[in-house]
Amino acid sequence: LESGLLTQPWASVRLGESTFLAKVCFRDTGYILLISDLSCVWYESADAEAVEQRSKELNKRLTVHVSSFLNHLCSLMCPLLAGQPGATTAFSCHRSPSGLRLHVKSELSGLPFYWDFHCCPAPLDMVSRHLVRPLIQMNLALQCQVQELISLLLQKDAEIEDYRESGATLSRDRLRTEPFREEAFQQNFVAQVRNGAS
């Protein structure tokens, strides 16, 4: 399940007044959910037996096979992660020192359907695998990309300056650009990041 979770993208999820990042992987044998408010990271991994037991406690009037139950739960969670929760489905969450509980209320076969994800704090190795390492790798990749683009801009400026010195002129003045200033660009970028963080 967790290897399947690694391939799932993070999604921004709004629950009440709070915004979370979440990802989930469903199989016929169970599910694993990872959710974070960027201060804490919680998770729940439940096998088919645990799902069956909890479904009996929460949905006494429903009798469906556990794989059908998991498929229905997946059909409720996927639209939430896509930013389009179903009109007949309600989500709420409750934080406590011991973890986070995500409550789902919907319908199944015309009957009320309830589910609670019981999330506890994620272990550090899981946080590292799913959040810290991918963020660092992406940051490094973006830094390399920015350096390549800066190098290209400086080369283009040198090429344009060579054309000007050879007597070339622009046919359309609106295409004229100022030479790229790397230091000013970096300072402006840092200022924007600081303003965004505040």
Solvent accessible surface area in square Angstrom, and as a share of the most:
residue,aa,sasa,rsa
1,L,69,0.34
2,E,47,0.21
3,S,84,0.54
4,G,8,0.08
5,L,0,0.00
6,L,84,0.42
7,T,108,0.63
8,Q,69,0.31
9,P,105,0.66
10,W,63,0.22
11,A,20,0.15
12,S,75,0.48
13,V,4,0.02
14,R,146,0.53
15,L,6,0.03
16,G,61,0.58
17,E,157,0.70
18,S,28,0.18
19,T,68,0.40
20,F,3,0.01
21,L,48,0.24
22,A,3,0.02
23,K,7,0.03
24,V,10,0.06
25,C,3,0.02
26,F,28,0.12
27,R,122,0.45
28,D,87,0.45
29,T,92,0.54
30,G,0,0.00
31,Y,0,0.00
32,I,6,0.03
33,L,0,0.00
34,L,1,0.00
35,I,1,0.01
36,S,0,0.00
37,D,38,0.20
38,L,125,0.62
39,S,98,0.63
40,C,65,0.39
41,V,20,0.12
42,W,15,0.05
43,Y,48,0.18
44,E,13,0.06
45,S,63,0.41
46,A,6,0.05
47,D,80,0.42
48,A,28,0.22
49,E,134,0.60
50,A,41,0.32
51,V,1,0.00
52,E,76,0.34
53,Q,106,0.47
54,R,33,0.12
55,S,15,0.10
56,K,123,0.52
57,E,97,0.44
58,L,55,0.27
59,N,8,0.04
60,K,165,0.70
61,R,172,0.63
62,L,22,0.11
63,T,132,0.77
64,V,63,0.36
65,H,127,0.57
66,V,25,0.15
67,S,28,0.18
68,S,55,0.35
69,F,5,0.02
70,L,2,0.01
71,N,90,0.46
72,H,33,0.15
73,L,0,0.00
74,C,37,0.22
75,S,61,0.40
76,L,18,0.09
77,M,1,0.01
78,C,64,0.38
79,P,43,0.27
80,L,10,0.05
81,L,33,0.17
82,A,72,0.56
83,G,54,0.52
84,Q,136,0.60
85,P,69,0.43
86,G,33,0.32
87,A,113,0.88
88,T,103,0.60
89,T,18,0.11
90,A,56,0.43
91,F,31,0.13
92,S,55,0.36
93,C,39,0.23
94,H,126,0.56
95,R,103,0.38
96,S,47,0.31
97,P,146,0.92
98,S,89,0.58
99,G,5,0.05
100,L,4,0.02
101,R,115,0.42
102,L,2,0.01
103,H,62,0.28
104,V,0,0.00
105,K,103,0.43
106,S,9,0.06
107,E,98,0.44
108,L,27,0.14
109,S,97,0.63
110,G,66,0.64
111,L,48,0.24
112,P,61,0.38
113,F,0,0.00
114,Y,71,0.27
115,W,0,0.00
116,D,13,0.07
117,F,0,0.00
118,H,74,0.33
119,C,7,0.04
120,C,60,0.36
121,P,80,0.51
122,A,14,0.11
123,P,61,0.39
124,L,156,0.78
125,D,78,0.40
126,M,9,0.04
127,V,25,0.14
128,S,33,0.21
129,R,70,0.26
130,H,1,0.00
131,L,18,0.09
132,V,68,0.39
133,R,125,0.46
134,P,54,0.34
135,L,107,0.53
136,I,93,0.47
137,Q,116,0.51
138,M,113,0.51
139,N,76,0.39
140,L,97,0.48
141,A,57,0.44
142,L,88,0.44
143,Q,93,0.42
144,C,83,0.50
145,Q,103,0.46
146,V,55,0.32
147,Q,97,0.43
148,E,117,0.52
149,L,100,0.50
150,I,8,0.04
151,S,49,0.32
152,L,96,0.48
153,L,81,0.40
154,L,79,0.39
155,Q,108,0.48
156,K,110,0.46
157,D,35,0.18
158,A,64,0.50
159,E,74,0.33
160,I,67,0.34
161,E,79,0.35
162,D,84,0.44
163,Y,118,0.45
164,R,92,0.34
165,E,134,0.60
166,S,92,0.59
167,G,58,0.55
168,A,54,0.42
169,T,128,0.74
170,L,78,0.39
171,S,109,0.70
172,R,131,0.48
173,D,100,0.52
174,R,185,0.68
175,L,83,0.41
176,R,124,0.45
177,T,87,0.50
178,E,148,0.67
179,P,55,0.35
180,F,39,0.16
181,R,153,0.56
182,E,64,0.29
183,E,126,0.57
184,A,56,0.43
185,F,83,0.35
186,Q,62,0.28
187,Q,113,0.50
188,N,85,0.43
189,F,110,0.46
190,V,64,0.37
191,A,47,0.36
192,Q,108,0.48
193,V,82,0.47
194,R,170,0.62
195,N,108,0.56
196,G,68,0.65
197,A,93,0.72
198,S,128,0.82
